[in-house]
Every structure is written in C-alpha cells, then in structure tokens.
Amino acid sequence: MLKHIVMWTVVEEFEGQTKAQIIENMRTQLSGLQAEISEINALEVGVNCIVSDAAYDVVLVIIFNDQTALDVYLKHPAHVKVADYIGKVRKDRVVVDYIVS
C-alpha cells in the first residue's frame, strides 16, 4: 500500500471567494475524487482547526495499492481538474508519499 499526503496553504481571496469558501470548495472537490477514480482505496480531507503560523490549511490523505495506481490518479481528468483549481488558490504545497507496512 502507498500513502499519498498533500498539504496546502491557500490565498485569502480568489475571484470573490473568501478563504473559507476556497477551503470548502477544495474539501468538496477533493472528497469527490474517490467516487470518480477507482484506484483510490481510501481518501480523507482535513481542514485545519487550530490557528498557527506553522499550520497548513487543508490536508489530503489517500491510500493506493501501489505506485501504478498513484500514477493513474495523477493523470486522471478528475484529478487534473481539481489540481488546476487548487493551483490557482494555493500559496504553498508539500507532498509526502510512502509505503505503508
């Protein structure tokens, strides 16, 4: 099993959307990926609840069977669409992928 974790900080405003609206849009779009991409075994989206300068705003945790499934996910049109939106609203992003033992 492979665990894929991504965290983002987001801008304060984008095309009239507040930061809270941006985060909710991200949560909704990311959560919907599991229904569209069969390679996803499990998916969780979290929104930061404790204000801190060191905190990220949104986290995504996905479990795949293997690297091949992750590669399919990364190229899937549903993921590309969500990633395009997030690319416009994110300030920072970090990613970790690791084998679950």
C-alpha positions as CSV (number, residue, x, y, z in Angstrom):
1,M,0.0,0.0,0.0
2,L,1.1,3.5,-0.8
3,K,0.0,6.6,1.2
4,H,-0.1,9.9,-0.5
5,I,-0.3,13.0,1.7
6,V,-0.6,16.6,0.4
7,M,-1.0,19.8,2.4
8,W,-1.8,23.3,1.2
9,T,-2.0,26.8,2.4
10,V,-4.4,28.9,0.4
11,V,-4.8,32.6,-0.5
12,E,-7.0,34.9,1.4
13,E,-9.2,35.7,-1.6
14,F,-9.7,34.4,-5.2
15,E,-12.3,35.7,-7.7
16,G,-14.6,37.0,-5.0
17,Q,-14.3,33.8,-2.9
18,T,-13.2,34.2,0.7
19,K,-10.5,31.9,2.2
20,A,-13.3,29.9,4.0
21,Q,-15.1,29.5,0.7
22,I,-11.9,28.4,-1.1
23,I,-11.2,25.8,1.6
24,E,-14.8,24.5,1.4
25,N,-14.5,24.3,-2.4
26,M,-11.3,22.3,-2.1
27,R,-12.8,20.0,0.5
28,T,-15.8,19.3,-1.7
29,Q,-13.8,18.8,-4.9
30,L,-11.2,16.6,-3.3
31,S,-13.7,14.5,-1.4
32,G,-15.5,13.8,-4.7
33,L,-12.4,12.2,-6.3
34,Q,-13.0,8.9,-4.6
35,A,-16.2,8.3,-6.4
36,E,-14.6,9.1,-9.7
37,I,-11.2,7.3,-9.5
38,S,-11.4,3.6,-8.8
39,E,-7.7,3.4,-7.9
40,I,-8.3,5.2,-4.7
41,N,-8.7,2.8,-1.8
42,A,-9.4,5.4,0.9
43,L,-9.5,9.2,0.9
44,E,-9.6,11.7,3.7
45,V,-9.7,15.5,3.5
46,G,-9.0,17.5,6.7
47,V,-9.3,21.3,7.3
48,N,-7.0,22.8,9.9
49,C,-8.9,23.8,13.1
50,I,-6.1,25.4,15.2
51,V,-4.7,28.7,14.1
52,S,-0.9,28.7,13.9
53,D,1.7,30.4,11.7
54,A,3.2,26.9,11.1
55,A,-0.1,25.3,10.2
56,Y,-1.3,24.4,6.7
57,D,-5.0,25.0,5.8
58,V,-6.0,21.7,4.1
59,V,-4.6,18.1,4.1
60,L,-5.4,15.3,1.7
61,V,-4.6,11.7,2.6
62,I,-5.1,8.9,0.0
63,I,-4.2,5.2,0.1
64,F,-3.4,3.4,-3.1
65,N,-2.4,-0.2,-3.8
66,D,0.9,0.9,-5.4
67,Q,2.8,3.5,-7.4
68,T,1.0,2.5,-10.6
69,A,-2.4,3.4,-9.0
70,L,-1.0,6.7,-7.9
71,D,0.3,7.4,-11.4
72,V,-3.2,6.7,-12.8
73,Y,-4.7,9.0,-10.3
74,L,-2.3,11.9,-11.1
75,K,-3.2,11.7,-14.8
76,H,-7.0,11.2,-14.3
77,P,-9.1,14.0,-15.7
78,A,-11.0,14.4,-12.4
79,H,-7.7,14.9,-10.5
80,V,-6.3,17.3,-13.2
81,K,-9.5,19.4,-12.9
82,V,-9.2,19.7,-9.1
83,A,-5.4,20.3,-9.3
84,D,-6.0,23.1,-11.8
85,Y,-8.3,24.9,-9.3
86,I,-6.0,24.3,-6.4
87,G,-3.1,25.6,-8.4
88,K,-4.8,28.9,-8.7
89,V,-5.7,29.2,-5.0
90,R,-2.7,27.8,-3.2
91,K,0.2,29.7,-1.6
92,D,2.2,26.6,-0.7
93,R,2.1,22.8,-1.0
94,V,4.0,19.9,0.5
95,V,3.7,16.3,-0.5
96,V,4.8,13.0,1.1
97,D,4.4,9.5,-0.5
98,Y,5.4,6.4,1.5
99,I,4.9,2.7,1.6
100,V,2.6,1.6,4.4
101,S,3.9,-1.5,6.1
